[in-house]
Amino acid sequence: TEEISLPVMGFRDFVAKARNFRQGDRVVVHGRADVWMKATRLSFVADDVRRLGTGDLKEMIDALRRKLKGEGLFDADRKVPIPEFPHRIGLICAPQARAEGDVITNVNLRWPAVDFRVIHAHVQGAQCPPDVIAAIRAFDPDPGVDVIIVARGGGSFEDLIGLSDEGVVPAAAQSPTPLLPATGPEDDLTPIHLPASLCAPPPTTPAYMALPAFPASLPPP
């Protein structure tokens, strides 16, 4: 089996109904498949959508937030300050990910004195939590790494579930190195953002925030 992305299009009544749903809701959608032969592209034209109940994943994430908050992992006094002049950034991202190039290129344009140590990891799927935890723990004892960035270019609610894992969030909270999640647009925020030293969308903005003041010749993002 293969996982594919399938765009869903709808009009009029469908759009009106869809406005009532939130990310994480479980729904059933009625419609028909549509194939655009010129580009061999498959889409789905929807005409009705009905709620099946609140999504199990969202319930799980909300329960995890409450549990970890109760343990004090999100307290402000736990957040590690970012050094004024970082010399090396530890970057955790998927191999050949666009987020890696975006972060490194934009940081080098603004502050060439910074270098990177990169650890490639799965940032979605079952292997995501152990990979990200291992990468954070590999950076922590390295005195040369001043800031850790966990980067991913966004994704669906389900794609980002690995970064909400019950093991990943404590690893981020307990890291003695300042940690910045860079995982896509603002509506993609996951529990790993809550113990972070700073939090900002999208993937490159947290990288800018790890740098000293912008050079005068370059505008801020």
TIZAVO-292071 format. One line per 5 residues: number of its first residue (from 1); their letters; for each residue y, z, x of N, C-alpha, C, CB. Coordinates in steps of 0.1 Angstrom, whole numbers, plus 5000, padded with zeros to 4 digits. Glycine has a CB too. Layout:
NUM) A) Y/Z/X/Y/Z/X/Y/Z/X/Y/Z/X; ...
This chain:
1) TEEIS) 4988/5000/5008/5000/5000/5000/5012/5000/5009/5000/5012/4990; 5023/4995/5003/5036/4995/5010/5047/5000/5001/5039/4981/5015; 5057/5006/5008/5068/5011/5000/5079/5001/5001/5073/5025/5006; 5085/4997/4990/5096/4987/4990/5108/4992/4982/5091/4974/4984; 5119/4987/4985/5131/4990/4978/5133/4980/4967/5144/4991/4988
6) LPVMG) 5135/4985/4955/5136/4976/4943/5149/4979/4936/5124/4977/4933; 5159/4970/4937/5171/4972/4930/5169/4971/4914/5182/4962/4934; 5176/4980/4907/5175/4980/4893/5189/4976/4887/5170/4994/4887; 5189/4966/4878/5202/4962/4872/5201/4965/4857/5204/4947/4875; 5212/4968/4851/5213/4970/4837/5227/4968/4832/5209/4985/4834
11) FRDFV) 5228/4966/4819/5240/4962/4812/5242/4971/4800/5241/4947/4809; 5255/4972/4796/5259/4977/4783/5252/4990/4780/5256/4968/4772; 5243/4990/4770/5237/5003/4765/5229/5010/4776/5227/4999/4754; 5223/5002/4785/5216/5009/4796/5225/5016/4805/5208/4998/4804; 5237/5010/4809/5247/5016/4817/5252/5029/4811/5258/5007/4820
16) AKARN) 5254/5029/4798/5259/5040/4791/5249/5052/4791/5262/5037/4776; 5236/5049/4790/5226/5059/4790/5224/5065/4804/5213/5053/4785; 5225/5056/4814/5223/5060/4828/5233/5070/4833/5222/5048/4837; 5245/5069/4827/5256/5078/4831/5253/5093/4829/5269/5075/4824; 5243/5095/4820/5240/5109/4817/5230/5116/4826/5234/5109/4803
21) FRQGD) 5225/5108/4836/5215/5113/4845/5221/5117/4858/5204/5103/4847; 5214/5126/4865/5218/5131/4878/5207/5128/4888/5221/5146/4878; 5211/5127/4901/5201/5125/4911/5190/5136/4911/5207/5125/4925; 5178/5132/4911/5167/5142/4910/5160/5142/4897/5171/5155/4914; 5167/5137/4886/5161/5136/4873/5149/5127/4873/5171/5132/4862
26) RVVVH) 5139/5131/4865/5127/5122/4864/5129/5114/4851/5114/5131/4863; 5128/5101/4853/5130/5092/4841/5120/5081/4841/5144/5085/4843; 5119/5075/4829/5110/5063/4827/5120/5052/4823/5099/5065/4817; 5119/5040/4830/5128/5029/4828/5120/5018/4822/5135/5025/4841; 5125/5011/4811/5119/5000/4805/5127/4987/4809/5118/5001/4790
31) GRADV) 5120/4976/4811/5127/4964/4814/5118/4953/4818/5138/4966/4825; 5122/4944/4827/5114/4933/4831/5117/4930/4846/5116/4920/4822; 5107/4925/4852/5109/4920/4866/5116/4907/4867/5095/4919/4873; 5124/4905/4877/5131/4893/4879/5130/4888/4893/5146/4894/4874; 5126/4876/4895/5124/4870/4909/5135/4859/4911/5110/4865/4911
36) WMKAT) 5143/4861/4921/5152/4850/4925/5145/4842/4936/5166/4856/4931; 5140/4830/4932/5131/4822/4941/5138/4818/4953/5126/4810/4933; 5151/4815/4953/5158/4810/4964/5158/4819/4976/5173/4807/4961; 5158/4832/4973/5158/4842/4984/5145/4850/4984/5170/4851/4983; 5136/4846/4975/5123/4854/4973/5126/4869/4971/5114/4852/4985
41) RLSFV) 5136/4872/4962/5140/4886/4961/5136/4891/4947/5155/4887/4962; 5129/4902/4947/5125/4908/4935/5134/4919/4930/5111/4914/4937; 5138/4919/4918/5146/4930/4912/5141/4934/4898/5161/4926/4911; 5147/4944/4892/5142/4948/4879/5154/4949/4870/5135/4962/4880; 5153/4942/4859/5164/4942/4849/5160/4952/4838/5167/4928/4843
46) ADDVR) 5168/4963/4837/5164/4974/4828/5172/4973/4815/5167/4988/4835; 5166/4977/4804/5173/4978/4791/5172/4991/4784/5167/4967/4782; 5164/5001/4790/5163/5014/4784/5159/5024/4795/5154/5014/4772; 5164/5036/4794/5160/5047/4803/5159/5060/4795/5170/5048/4815; 5149/5068/4798/5147/5080/4791/5143/5091/4801/5136/5079/4780
51) RLGTG) 5147/5103/4798/5145/5115/4807/5131/5120/4805/5155/5126/4804; 5124/5123/4816/5111/5130/4815/5113/5145/4819/5101/5124/4825; 5124/5149/4824/5126/5163/4828/5133/5163/4841/5113/5170/4828; 5137/5175/4845/5144/5176/4858/5134/5174/4869/5150/5191/4860; 5138/5167/4880/5129/5163/4890/5123/5174/4898/5136/5154/4900
56) DLKEM) 5110/5174/4901/5104/5185/4909/5110/5186/4922/5089/5182/4910; 5114/5175/4929/5120/5176/4942/5133/5184/4942/5122/5162/4948; 5142/5180/4932/5154/5187/4931/5152/5202/4929/5163/5181/4920; 5143/5206/4920/5140/5220/4917/5136/5227/4930/5129/5221/4906; 5128/5220/4938/5123/5225/4950/5134/5228/4960/5112/5216/4957
61) IDALR) 5143/5218/4961/5155/5219/4971/5164/5231/4966/5162/5206/4971; 5166/5231/4953/5175/5242/4948/5169/5256/4951/5178/5240/4933; 5156/5257/4949/5149/5270/4952/5149/5273/4967/5134/5269/4947; 5148/5263/4975/5148/5265/4989/5162/5270/4994/5144/5253/4997; 5173/5264/4988/5186/5268/4991/5188/5283/4988/5197/5259/4983
66) RKLKG) 5184/5287/4976/5186/5301/4972/5178/5310/4981/5181/5302/4957; 5166/5306/4985/5158/5315/4993/5164/5317/5007/5144/5309/4995; 5168/5305/5013/5174/5306/5027/5188/5313/5027/5175/5292/5033; 5195/5311/5016/5208/5317/5015/5206/5332/5015/5216/5312/5003; 5196/5337/5007/5193/5351/5006/5188/5357/5019/5182/5353/4996
71) EGLFD) 5183/5349/5028/5179/5353/5042/5191/5353/5051/5168/5345/5047; 5202/5349/5047/5214/5349/5055/5216/5337/5065/5215/5361/5063; 5207/5327/5063/5207/5316/5073/5220/5307/5072/5195/5307/5071; 5227/5308/5061/5239/5300/5059/5252/5308/5061/5239/5294/5045; 5251/5320/5066/5263/5329/5068/5272/5323/5078/5259/5343/5072
76) ADRKV) 5285/5324/5076/5295/5318/5085/5294/5323/5099/5309/5320/5079; 5291/5336/5100/5290/5342/5114/5278/5338/5122/5290/5357/5113; 5269/5330/5116/5258/5325/5123/5261/5312/5130/5246/5324/5114; 5271/5305/5125/5275/5292/5130/5280/5292/5144/5285/5285/5121; 5274/5284/5153/5277/5283/5167/5289/5274/5169/5265/5279/5176
81) PIPEF) 5300/5279/5175/5312/5270/5177/5309/5259/5187/5323/5279/5182; 5316/5248/5185/5314/5236/5193/5323/5238/5205/5318/5223/5185; 5318/5235/5217/5327/5236/5229/5338/5226/5229/5318/5234/5242; 5349/5230/5235/5361/5222/5235/5359/5209/5242/5373/5229/5240; 5351/5209/5253/5349/5197/5261/5334/5195/5264/5357/5198/5275
86) PHRIG) 5327/5190/5254/5312/5188/5256/5310/5177/5266/5306/5184/5243; 5300/5179/5275/5297/5169/5285/5284/5161/5281/5294/5176/5298; 5275/5167/5273/5263/5160/5270/5260/5163/5255/5252/5163/5279; 5256/5152/5248/5252/5154/5234/5237/5151/5233/5260/5145/5224; 5230/5160/5227/5216/5157/5224/5215/5150/5210/5207/5170/5224
91) LICAP) 5210/5138/5210/5209/5130/5198/5195/5129/5193/5216/5116/5200; 5192/5133/5181/5179/5131/5174/5180/5121/5164/5174/5145/5168; 5172/5110/5165/5173/5099/5155/5160/5091/5156/5185/5090/5158; 5158/5082/5147/5147/5073/5147/5148/5063/5158/5145/5066/5133; 5137/5058/5163/5138/5047/5173/5143/5035/5167/5124/5045/5180
96) QARAE) 5152/5028/5175/5158/5015/5171/5166/5017/5158/5147/5005/5169; 5171/5029/5156/5179/5032/5144/5194/5027/5146/5179/5046/5140; 5200/5022/5135/5214/5018/5136/5223/5030/5139/5218/5011/5123; 5219/5041/5133/5227/5054/5135/5228/5057/5150/5220/5065/5128; 5218/5054/5158/5219/5057/5172/5230/5049/5179/5205/5055/5179
101) GDVIT) 5229/5036/5177/5240/5027/5182/5253/5031/5177/5237/5013/5179; 5255/5034/5165/5268/5037/5159/5274/5050/5166/5267/5040/5144; 5265/5060/5167/5270/5073/5173/5274/5071/5187/5259/5084/5171; 5265/5065/5195/5268/5063/5210/5280/5054/5212/5255/5058/5217; 5280/5043/5205/5291/5034/5207/5305/5040/5204/5289/5021/5199
106) NVNLR) 5306/5046/5193/5318/5052/5188/5323/5064/5197/5318/5056/5174; 5313/5072/5201/5317/5083/5210/5321/5078/5223/5304/5092/5212; 5315/5068/5229/5319/5063/5242/5332/5056/5241/5308/5053/5247; 5336/5050/5230/5349/5044/5229/5360/5055/5229/5350/5036/5216; 5357/5066/5223/5367/5076/5222/5367/5087/5233/5366/5084/5209
111) WPAVD) 5355/5089/5239/5354/5099/5250/5343/5095/5260/5352/5113/5244; 5346/5086/5269/5336/5080/5278/5329/5091/5287/5342/5069/5286; 5336/5102/5289/5330/5112/5298/5318/5119/5292/5341/5123/5300; 5315/5117/5279/5303/5123/5273/5291/5114/5276/5305/5125/5258; 5280/5120/5279/5267/5112/5280/5258/5117/5270/5261/5112/5294
116) FRVIH) 5246/5111/5268/5237/5114/5258/5223/5116/5264/5236/5103/5247; 5216/5125/5257/5201/5126/5259/5196/5124/5245/5197/5141/5265; 5187/5114/5244/5182/5110/5231/5167/5113/5229/5184/5095/5229; 5164/5119/5218/5150/5122/5215/5147/5114/5202/5146/5137/5213; 5138/5105/5202/5134/5097/5190/5124/5105/5182/5129/5083/5194
121) AHVQG) 5127/5105/5169/5118/5113/5159/5118/5106/5146/5124/5127/5158; 5107/5109/5138/5107/5104/5124/5118/5112/5117/5093/5106/5118; 5126/5105/5109/5137/5112/5101/5134/5110/5086/5150/5107/5105; 5122/5106/5083/5117/5106/5069/5102/5106/5069/5123/5095/5061; 5096/5110/5058/5082/5110/5057/5076/5123/5062/5076/5099/5065
126) AQCPP) 5062/5124/5061/5055/5136/5065/5057/5141/5079/5040/5134/5062; 5059/5131/5088/5061/5135/5102/5075/5140/5106/5057/5123/5111; 5084/5138/5096/5098/5142/5099/5100/5156/5103/5107/5138/5087; 5095/5166/5094/5098/5180/5098/5093/5184/5112/5092/5189/5087; 5080/5181/5115/5076/5186/5128/5083/5179/5140/5061/5184/5130
131) DVIAA) 5086/5166/5138/5093/5159/5148/5107/5164/5151/5094/5144/5145; 5115/5167/5140/5128/5172/5141/5129/5186/5147/5136/5171/5128; 5119/5194/5142/5118/5208/5147/5115/5208/5162/5107/5216/5140; 5106/5199/5166/5102/5198/5181/5114/5194/5189/5090/5189/5183; 5122/5184/5184/5133/5179/5191/5144/5189/5193/5139/5166/5184
136) IRAFD) 5147/5197/5182/5157/5208/5183/5153/5218/5193/5159/5214/5169; 5140/5221/5193/5135/5232/5203/5134/5226/5217/5121/5236/5198; 5133/5213/5218/5133/5207/5232/5147/5207/5238/5128/5193/5231; 5158/5206/5229/5171/5206/5234/5176/5220/5237/5180/5199/5224; 5172/5230/5229/5177/5243/5229/5177/5249/5243/5170/5252/5220
141) PDPGV) 5166/5248/5251/5166/5255/5264/5173/5247/5275/5152/5258/5269; 5178/5235/5272/5185/5226/5282/5199/5230/5283/5183/5211/5278; 5204/5237/5294/5217/5241/5295/5227/5230/5296/5219/5250/5307; 5222/5218/5298/5231/5206/5300/5235/5200/5286/5225/5196/5308; 5228/5204/5276/5231/5198/5262/5241/5208/5255/5218/5196/5254
146) DVIIV) 5253/5203/5252/5263/5211/5246/5263/5211/5231/5277/5207/5252; 5259/5200/5225/5259/5198/5211/5246/5190/5207/5272/5191/5206; 5240/5193/5196/5229/5185/5190/5234/5178/5178/5217/5195/5187; 5231/5165/5177/5234/5158/5165/5220/5152/5159/5244/5146/5168; 5218/5155/5147/5206/5149/5140/5211/5138/5131/5198/5160/5131
151) ARGGG) 5208/5126/5135/5214/5114/5128/5204/5106/5120/5220/5105/5139; 5209/5102/5109/5201/5093/5100/5212/5086/5091/5190/5100/5092; 5210/5073/5089/5220/5065/5082/5219/5066/5067/5219/5051/5085; 5217/5078/5062/5216/5080/5047/5202/5076/5042/5227/5072/5040; 5201/5074/5029/5189/5071/5022/5188/5077/5008/5177/5075/5030
156) SFEDL) 5177/5074/5002/5175/5079/4988/5173/5094/4989/5164/5072/4981; 5173/5101/4978/5171/5115/4977/5157/5118/4983/5171/5120/4962; 5147/5110/4980/5133/5112/4985/5132/5110/5000/5123/5103/4977; 5140/5100/5005/5140/5097/5019/5144/5108/5027/5148/5084/5022; 5154/5116/5022/5160/5127/5030/5153/5140/5028/5175/5128/5026
161) IGLSD) 5142/5140/5021/5135/5153/5017/5130/5160/5030/5124/5150/5008; 5126/5152/5040/5121/5158/5052/5131/5167/5059/5117/5148/5062; 5144/5164/5058/5155/5172/5064/5158/5185/5056/5167/5164/5066; 5151/5186/5045/5153/5198/5036/5141/5207/5038/5155/5194/5022; 5132/5204/5047/5120/5212/5049/5122/5226/5052/5111/5205/5060
166) EGVVP) 5114/5235/5047/5115/5249/5049/5114/5253/5064/5104/5257/5042; 5109/5244/5072/5108/5247/5087/5120/5241/5094/5096/5242/5093; 5125/5230/5090/5137/5223/5097/5149/5232/5095/5139/5209/5091; 5152/5236/5083/5165/5244/5081/5166/5256/5090/5166/5247/5066; 5155/5265/5090/5156/5277/5099/5157/5273/5114/5144/5285/5097
171) AAAQS) 5151/5262/5118/5152/5257/5132/5166/5254/5135/5143/5245/5135; 5173/5247/5126/5187/5244/5127/5196/5256/5128/5192/5234/5116; 5193/5266/5119/5201/5278/5118/5199/5287/5130/5197/5286/5105; 5187/5287/5136/5184/5296/5147/5187/5290/5161/5170/5300/5146; 5192/5277/5161/5195/5270/5173/5207/5277/5180/5197/5255/5171
176) PTPLL) 5206/5280/5193/5217/5286/5200/5227/5275/5204/5213/5293/5212; 5223/5262/5202/5232/5251/5205/5239/5247/5193/5224/5239/5212; 5252/5244/5193/5259/5239/5181/5251/5226/5176/5273/5235/5184; 5249/5226/5163/5242/5215/5157/5250/5208/5145/5228/5220/5151; 5250/5195/5146/5258/5187/5136/5248/5177/5129/5270/5180/5142
181) PATGP) 5246/5178/5116/5238/5168/5109/5247/5155/5107/5232/5173/5096; 5242/5144/5109/5249/5131/5106/5239/5122/5098/5253/5124/5120; 5238/5125/5085/5228/5119/5077/5233/5111/5065/5218/5129/5072; 5244/5105/5067/5249/5096/5057/5260/5101/5048/5237/5092/5048; 5262/5094/5037/5274/5097/5028/5274/5111/5023/5274/5087/5017
186) EDDLT) 5285/5115/5017/5287/5129/5013/5277/5133/5002/5301/5131/5008; 5273/5124/4994/5263/5128/4983/5249/5129/4988/5264/5118/4972; 5247/5126/5002/5234/5128/5008/5232/5141/5015/5231/5116/5017; 5241/5151/5012/5240/5163/5019/5227/5171/5015/5252/5172/5016; 5220/5176/5025/5208/5183/5024/5209/5197/5029/5196/5175/5030
191) PIHLP) 5199/5206/5027/5201/5220/5032/5203/5221/5047/5188/5227/5028; 5199/5211/5055/5201/5212/5069/5216/5212/5073/5195/5200/5077; 5225/5208/5063/5239/5208/5065/5245/5222/5064/5246/5199/5055; 5238/5231/5057/5244/5244/5053/5245/5254/5065/5235/5250/5042; 5235/5254/5075/5237/5263/5086/5244/5256/5098/5224/5268/5091
196) ASLCA) 5248/5243/5096/5254/5235/5107/5267/5241/5112/5255/5221/5103; 5271/5238/5124/5283/5243/5130/5295/5236/5122/5284/5239/5145; 5294/5224/5119/5303/5216/5111/5296/5206/5103/5314/5209/5120; 5302/5202/5092/5295/5193/5083/5306/5182/5078/5289/5200/5071; 5302/5170/5080/5311/5159/5076/5303/5146/5075/5323/5157/5085
201) PPPTT) 5306/5138/5065/5301/5125/5063/5310/5115/5070/5298/5121/5049; 5306/5102/5073/5292/5097/5073/5286/5099/5087/5292/5082/5068; 5276/5091/5091/5269/5093/5104/5278/5095/5116/5259/5083/5106; 5288/5087/5117/5296/5088/5130/5307/5099/5129/5303/5075/5132; 5311/5104/5118/5322/5114/5117/5318/5127/5124/5325/5116/5103
206) PAYMA) 5306/5132/5122/5302/5144/5129/5303/5142/5144/5289/5149/5125; 5300/5130/5149/5301/5128/5163/5315/5129/5168/5295/5114/5167; 5325/5123/5160/5339/5125/5164/5343/5139/5165/5347/5117/5154; 5338/5147/5156/5342/5161/5155/5336/5169/5166/5337/5167/5142; 5327/5164/5174/5321/5171/5185/5330/5168/5198/5307/5166/5188
211) LPAFP) 5340/5159/5197/5348/5155/5208/5361/5163/5209/5350/5140/5207; 5367/5162/5221/5381/5168/5221/5390/5159/5213/5386/5168/5236; 5403/5162/5213/5413/5154/5206/5412/5140/5209/5427/5160/5208; 5414/5131/5199/5413/5117/5201/5423/5112/5212/5415/5109/5188; 5419/5102/5220/5429/5096/5230/5440/5090/5222/5422/5086/5239
216) ASLPP) 5452/5091/5227/5464/5086/5220/5463/5072/5216/5476/5089/5228; 5456/5064/5224/5456/5049/5222/5446/5045/5211/5451/5043/5235; 5438/5055/5206/5428/5052/5196/5431/5060/5183/5414/5054/5201; 5431/5053/5172/5433/5061/5159/5421/5069/5156/5437/5051/5148; 5423/5080/5149/5411/5087/5144/5404/5079/5134/5415/5101/5138
221) P) 5391/5082/5131/5383/5075/5122/5388/5077/5108/5368/5079/5122
